[in-house]
Amino acid sequence: MEDIDAEDFKAIKSECTESLRMLEVKLAEMPNKAEGLKTIEALLDIVIEKYSSIQLHYKSAGIVEKRKLIGSMYPENLCFDGKQRRTPRLSGPLELIL
């Protein structure tokens, strides 16, 4: 095993110190766990509110908005045979709410 000379050691230490400083800045910018949970809870409240009154939204929506609503409920292609839907699965959030 070779020894590192003083000049190489200083260069490596300088690079590591700079990398550590940049990571600490990124860490400080990240929301803490409590803030993240509040954000998730707020988003869940919005999703639940939208899905719980989806019939009202759908009835008053235009064609484009209706397509978005249906697309949010069925992430895969919606199949309809004239009598019933034949779609493989519901979206995850809607499935949890139902």
C-alpha positions as CSV (number, residue, x, y, z in Angstrom):
1,M,0.0,0.0,0.0
2,E,1.3,3.4,-1.0
3,D,1.4,6.5,1.2
4,I,-0.4,9.6,0.0
5,D,1.8,12.6,-0.2
6,A,0.8,15.8,1.6
7,E,-0.2,17.6,-1.6
8,D,-2.5,14.8,-2.8
9,F,-4.0,14.6,0.7
10,K,-4.8,18.3,0.7
11,A,-6.4,18.0,-2.7
12,I,-8.6,15.0,-1.6
13,K,-9.5,16.7,1.7
14,S,-10.5,19.9,-0.2
15,E,-12.7,17.9,-2.6
16,C,-14.3,16.0,0.2
17,T,-14.9,19.1,2.3
18,E,-16.6,20.8,-0.7
19,S,-18.8,17.8,-1.4
20,L,-19.7,17.6,2.3
21,R,-20.6,21.3,2.3
22,M,-22.8,20.9,-0.8
23,L,-24.6,17.9,0.7
24,E,-25.2,19.8,4.0
25,V,-26.8,22.7,2.0
26,K,-29.1,20.2,0.2
27,L,-30.0,18.6,3.5
28,A,-30.9,21.9,5.0
29,E,-33.1,22.7,2.0
30,M,-35.1,19.5,2.4
31,P,-38.4,19.7,4.3
32,N,-38.3,17.9,7.7
33,K,-40.4,14.9,8.2
34,A,-43.2,16.7,10.0
35,E,-43.5,19.3,7.2
36,G,-43.5,16.5,4.6
37,L,-46.3,14.7,6.4
38,K,-48.4,17.9,6.6
39,T,-47.9,18.3,2.8
40,I,-49.0,14.6,2.2
41,E,-52.0,15.0,4.5
42,A,-53.0,18.2,2.6
43,L,-52.7,16.4,-0.7
44,L,-54.7,13.5,0.6
45,D,-57.5,15.8,1.8
46,I,-57.7,17.3,-1.7
47,V,-57.8,13.9,-3.3
48,I,-60.5,12.6,-1.0
49,E,-62.6,15.8,-1.4
50,K,-62.4,15.6,-5.2
51,Y,-63.2,11.9,-5.3
52,S,-66.0,12.1,-2.7
53,S,-67.9,14.6,-4.8
54,I,-66.8,13.3,-8.2
55,Q,-70.4,13.0,-9.5
56,L,-71.0,16.7,-9.0
57,H,-67.7,17.6,-10.7
58,Y,-68.5,15.2,-13.6
59,K,-72.0,16.5,-14.2
60,S,-70.9,20.1,-14.4
61,A,-67.6,19.4,-16.3
62,G,-67.0,19.9,-20.0
63,I,-65.7,17.2,-22.3
64,V,-62.0,17.8,-21.6
65,E,-62.5,17.9,-17.8
66,K,-64.7,14.7,-18.0
67,R,-61.8,12.9,-19.8
68,K,-59.4,14.0,-17.1
69,L,-61.7,12.8,-14.4
70,I,-62.1,9.4,-16.1
71,G,-58.4,9.2,-16.7
72,S,-57.6,9.9,-13.1
73,M,-59.9,7.0,-12.0
74,Y,-58.7,4.5,-14.7
75,P,-55.0,4.8,-15.4
76,E,-55.2,2.2,-18.2
77,N,-57.4,2.4,-21.2
78,L,-61.1,2.4,-20.4
79,C,-63.0,-0.3,-22.2
80,F,-66.8,-0.1,-22.5
81,D,-68.8,-2.7,-24.3
82,G,-72.0,-0.6,-24.3
83,K,-73.4,-2.1,-21.1
84,Q,-70.5,-2.1,-18.6
85,R,-66.9,-1.1,-18.2
86,R,-64.2,-3.7,-18.7
87,T,-61.1,-2.0,-17.3
88,P,-58.4,-4.0,-15.6
89,R,-57.9,-1.8,-12.5
90,L,-58.8,1.5,-10.7
91,S,-56.2,4.1,-9.8
92,G,-54.5,3.5,-6.5
93,P,-55.9,6.5,-4.6
94,L,-59.5,5.7,-5.7
95,E,-59.1,2.1,-4.8
96,L,-58.0,3.0,-1.3
97,I,-60.9,5.5,-0.9
98,L,-63.5,3.0,-2.1
